[in-house]
Amino acid sequence: MSAATVELEAAAFRRLLAHLNQRSDVQNIDLMITAGFCRNCLADWYREAAAERAIDLSKDAAREYVYGMPFADWKRLHQKDATPEQLAAFERAQKEHQ
């Protein structure tokens, strides 16, 4: 993979994070229902990429990077309780994404 490709992918990832941070109204459960991944997944993938490179990165640090703030703060400010409809849609989506 060329250095230019890595730079482009990194720029696209940063833009995705910025977009998600601007769209705090979009709940993780909605992302999971629609796309099969959410902000927590991105944080897990980021942490896994660090581990593959022998970089120690905690779950909390990875989430803070993705959310742009400590996860507990983001949850308090933006996360709503899932509705029964969202939970049912999530269950259906889980079966489809497996």
N, C-alpha and C positions, 0 to 999 in steps of 0.2 A: 504494500500500500504506500502510495507516495505521500510526502509531507503535505502537499497541497490537498490531497483527499482528506487527510487527518484534520487539517485546519478547517476545511469546509464542513466536515461532519461535526466538529466541535462548535463551529459557529451556528449550525442548524440546531444542535442540542441546546445551546445557550438561548437561542431564540424561542425554542419550545418551552423552556423553563420560564422565560420572561412572559410568554403568552399565557401559560398556566397561572403565573402569579398575578397577571392582570385579570384573569377570569376566575377569581376566587369564588364566584357564584356557582361555578360548575363543580359539583360535588364529586368526590372520588367514586362513590357508588355509581353515579351516572357514567363516569368514564369506564368503569369496570363493565357495566351493562353494555355499553356501546362498543368499546374498543378492546375490552379484555385486559386492560392494564390501567393503572392509576399512578398518582404521584408517588405512592409508597413503592410501587413496582419500580419506577424510575430510580428511586433512592436505593432499592435493593440491587438493581443492575449496576448502579454507580459503585456501590460498595463491593460487589463481586468483581468488577473491573479493577478496583484498587487491590483487592486480595490477589488477583491473578498477576499483579505486578509487585507483589510483596509489600504493598503499602497498607499500613494499619489504619483502618477507618471504621469508626464505630457506627452502629445503626443510627444513633442520634445525630452524629455529625453528617452522615449522608443525607438524612432527612432534612436537616437544617439547610444544607446546600440546595436541595431540590425545592424546599418550601420558601427559602429566603428568610427564614426565621425559625426559632425552635418550634418543633412540631406541636408541642403543647399549646403554645401561643396561637399557632395557626388554627388548631382545632377550636380553641376558645373563641377566636374571632370569626371563623368562617364555617366551621362544620355544623351542619344541622342533623338532627335525628333523621334516620331513614324512615320514609313512609312505608306503610304496608305494601303499596304498589311497587315502590322501588325494591323492597326486599323480595317480592315475588318475581319481578323482572330479573333481579340479580340471580336468583335460583335458576330460572330458565336459561339465562345467559351462561352460567357456570357449566351447565350440561352441554351447551353448544360449543363452548371454547375448549372443552377437554379433548 
